[in-house]
Amino acid sequence: MEKPINSISLVIDGKQISVPSGTTILDAAKQVGITIPALCYHPKVSRSGACRVCIVEVGGTLVTACTTPVSGGMEVITNSPYVENMRRDLIDLILSDHPYDCMVCQKTGECELQELAYKYSIRNPVFRGERRQYAQKDGNPFIDRDMEKCILCGRCVKICDEVQGVGAIDFAYKGFWAKVCPPFEQDLNCEFCGQCVMVCPTGALIGKNWVARGRYWNMREVESTCPYCGVGCTLSLHVKENEIVRVTAKEGRGVNDGLLCVKGRFGYQFVSSPDRLKTPLIRRRKGGDLEPATWDEALGVVASRLKRVKEQYGPDAIAGLSSARCTTEDNYLFQKFMRAAVGTNNVDHCARL
Amino acid sequence: MSTSSVEIKVCLGTSGNAAGGEEVLRLFRHYVFDRAVEARIGTRCEFRKVGCRGFCSKDVLVDVIINGSKTTYQSVKPIMVERIVDDHIVGGGPIPEWMAGDEYTSFHSKQYKIILGPCGEIDPENIDDYIRMNGYRAARKAVTKMTPDGVIDVVTQSGLRGRGGSGFSTGEKWRICRGQKNDTRYIIGNVGEVNRALAEGNPHAIIEGLLIGGYAIGAQKGYLYIRERYHLSVERLRTALDQARDKGFIGKDIFGSGFDFNIEFSFGTESFICGEETALMESIEGKRAMPRYRPPFPAEKGLWGMPTVINNAETFSNIPLIIGMGADWFSSIGTAESKGTKVFTLSGKVKNNGLVEIPMGMPLREIVYSIGGGIAGNRKLKAVQVGGPSGGIIPESMIDMGLDYESLRKVGSIVGSGGMVVFDDEDCIVSVTKFFVEFLQRESCGECTPCRIGTKRMLELLIKITDGTGEIEDLDTLNRLSGIMTASSLCGLGRTASNPFITSFNHFRDEYLAHIRDKKCPAGVCPALVVFMVVPEKCKGCGLCRKACPAGAVTGEIKKAHDINQELCIKCGACYKVCKLKAIKKQ
């Protein structure tokens, strides 16, 4: 087989591999089926090499796999006792400053730190000492920020800055008390897109309305399309007992590739709202109340009234305004109906405003 | 060139200013004018404010030079000026009791001041003073007569290595940067804490070095990175920069060569991490100073993503000398691997504190005993911490080692920021280590796990040991932490943060064990582990200790042996210090 241009050959855990130059050790390892654990690395943001968990051995010294580009003839060891012990100790250090409350943490089962603690069987940390504790809670309506669980990986800071272009949060303070927070430790007041929640490896950032609504293994994931606007993001609805309890987006699915906005991510409650209309309503006499009706009756009223207006004043006396909460297909049909059946171009959509 | 035969030089560095230097200078001017001194002695008097000459403990230092013969006065107070003018300048008789003594001579005689030398001689706010001593001649030579590669060759041959701590070959760094394909390149001069004397005493040397470096690597722009708080340094550098611009040394078409180079300030705040070059670049870019991973190295991809060279002000101050006097001259100073001189801030328990410049390789003993004048109070030397907070602690037994990059690395220390703290037998090594770790923990940027949490856990264990609750296993944990931090930290701060512990534990294991096993602090420093007691046989009942005790713990009648109530004692040591009869012991 012909090698790709500028390809670099190296050995990872005894496996020979050729990758394009500029590839990191972490990505190269992935290609030969070796997963190197990492807490600060995330494919959507620039690398930082902050958590140090992805360390591997190259020529006797430790380098971070997520930041180090491969070089010709490199021999990488990802699982020597030296590496594994060091990795264990690093996770141990992180845990020494982490609340041991996995049993009540919303992130349980999906937490990357918990997963590593499990993998390295760290029941009691070797390192002990003071743990960061913060009394102040963030009063924003969407995102629970529990900074005691923050491991300072910086993913949230970076996705907010690099992907969302908002920069609502950054590192503050120094040393052990370094902390990710909005300016002057005020409550978060941003777009609430929740990208930060998506990338957070621990339970430090959680959707407020997800809390205590169920564990992920008790949920069914249903793929759907966001009804809010014309982008049509692909959603993953987490359904428990026939109710949506969380919305996420999956990387690699749809135009949004894992990203969402505040409406798509946090604005799903309307689906099971008790205020939602379940039948059509008709005001049968002037000044009277709206009364439940059957679809047949309702559609009959609408059709007859539209017909009457059209006959009396012409089709352009009618305008249609459609909602972003309808599916794209419904919206398509709606405009088709307005143009073909009613005969007017007076049609608009709230997402266009 | 001045032909005046009376010259008065007043030290106006930060320390000289603090000691009242401005007022001293004003009074010299006042009395010389008021008493028509110039008319009476028939010659003009010239006044010169000069930078720090390193011997800050005896500021204000004043040189009176009459017909080439120099008299240095030390600890000059405004009230002394009148007599110096009357007796010495007018009367011709120096005042022996105010003259700088043997300490001043011995402090300077072993030093080799190639870059600090001009600091006490020239007026840092006058470019003509600098030009008079061949200033900007090296820059002119480099820019008009040498190729950039030629400049890099000379710097490489000189053997100059980065004075900011890493000790990387300066010429090599420049060469890597020059070899990059990008058209835009930057050069940054980091004016750190230790460099303040240079910025205040001879700012033009830094600017000239930066200019030569900029020409060599092909940079269009240079930055001077400095803490805004160093007002005097900023002011003098700014004045120097303006003067250099006026003379056409900085700006467009420098020396008619077509080379354009500009220098801009970038201000930092109080941040130790900005000594790390990638964190410094983040700071210039307006971001929080957190180090970047490497590779890529700054010389490949640095400020704003462009190839960048960072050297500190001391490194740059050497450059004009190397270009002017040649690589051979420079490499004749120092050792085989470490060339030139190095500035250290000598402090702690030595008699003479101050800023010293020594040839690389000078034995530590000479610095402590010849330059430093030995241990204050004639106590016993215990250890020397070299290289700033993340340097190593070198025990008395190793004091004959030479100070150079290799020797320091061998003993687990670094040249670092050039800090040097001398400890005597009244200093507790565990406490000293705790002090440094506390500083490093506070200054950690918090980015990477081993440094952020590792230094914290290390500090907690050291506090535990000095509090008398340490256990033997804590030493294993400390060693394990050191291993993690050294091997896996992101930047130099974390990787060297355990140096104080590693070196102190290697050389002073017994002292750690005494704290843990015997619950004793041999130096009598750790409050939890020391007891102050009256030795009844020696106590004459003078009552000094009773009056000194802030806690009312000392009781006793006059002329009878006193007693210390251990429950009330706060272990401040006030009684111990005031007792003239050594009747109070601590154990």
Chai-1 contact restraints between the chains, C-beta under 6 A:
chainA,res_idxA,chainB,res_idxB,connection_type,confidence,min_distance_angstrom,max_distance_angstrom,comment,restraint_id
A,G49,B,Y293,contact,1.0,0.0,6.0,A-B,restraint_1
A,G49,B,L490,contact,1.0,0.0,6.0,A-B,restraint_2
A,A50,B,E447,contact,1.0,0.0,6.0,A-B,restraint_3
A,A50,B,C448,contact,1.0,0.0,6.0,A-B,restraint_4
A,C51,B,T449,contact,1.0,0.0,6.0,A-B,restraint_5
A,R52,B,C448,contact,1.0,0.0,6.0,A-B,restraint_6
A,R52,B,T449,contact,1.0,0.0,6.0,A-B,restraint_7
A,R52,B,S488,contact,1.0,0.0,6.0,A-B,restraint_8
A,I55,B,S488,contact,1.0,0.0,6.0,A-B,restraint_9
A,L62,B,A487,contact,1.0,0.0,6.0,A-B,restraint_10
A,L62,B,S488,contact,1.0,0.0,6.0,A-B,restraint_11
A,T67,B,Y293,contact,1.0,0.0,6.0,A-B,restraint_12
A,M86,B,S488,contact,1.0,0.0,6.0,A-B,restraint_13
A,D89,B,I484,contact,1.0,0.0,6.0,A-B,restraint_14
A,L90,B,T449,contact,1.0,0.0,6.0,A-B,restraint_15
A,L93,B,T449,contact,1.0,0.0,6.0,A-B,restraint_16
A,L93,B,I453,contact,1.0,0.0,6.0,A-B,restraint_17
A,I94,B,T449,contact,1.0,0.0,6.0,A-B,restraint_18
A,D97,B,I453,contact,1.0,0.0,6.0,A-B,restraint_19
A,F127,B,R457,contact,1.0,0.0,6.0,A-B,restraint_20
A,G129,B,R457,contact,1.0,0.0,6.0,A-B,restraint_21
A,G129,B,E460,contact,1.0,0.0,6.0,A-B,restraint_22
A,L152,B,G446,contact,1.0,0.0,6.0,A-B,restraint_23
A,F171,B,R288,contact,1.0,0.0,6.0,A-B,restraint_24
A,K174,B,G446,contact,1.0,0.0,6.0,A-B,restraint_25
A,G175,B,Q441,contact,1.0,0.0,6.0,A-B,restraint_26
A,G175,B,R442,contact,1.0,0.0,6.0,A-B,restraint_27
A,G175,B,S444,contact,1.0,0.0,6.0,A-B,restraint_28
A,G175,B,G446,contact,1.0,0.0,6.0,A-B,restraint_29
A,F176,B,K456,contact,1.0,0.0,6.0,A-B,restraint_30
A,A178,B,G446,contact,1.0,0.0,6.0,A-B,restraint_31
